[in-house]
């Protein structure tokens, strides 16, 4: 098999899969010998999705749009994410950047 990212060879092996910071387990798949890209087998994808579903994290990652309120910008937290985190209106959080492309919101 050939890597879809760099066209190098893929090596068969075991891959540790994580999703949204949760360990889903170790699955059969392929790793690129050059760029390190990993691909799970079709069966492994199904198993990883089932594990994410069991953990209640499947579907939590969603796109949202930055809104404006006065001079401030707002990030909306979708209902399913708020429910998963147990967030309610008025909850206190800390927001900080982690590099130039990542915004972290921590419940305090």
Secondary structure, DSSP 8 states (H G I E B T S, - for coil): -B-TTT--BEEEEEEEEEETTEEEEEEEEEEETTT--EEE-HHHHHHHHHHHHHHT-TT------EEEETTEEEE---HHHHHHHT--TT--EEEEESSSS-EEEEE-
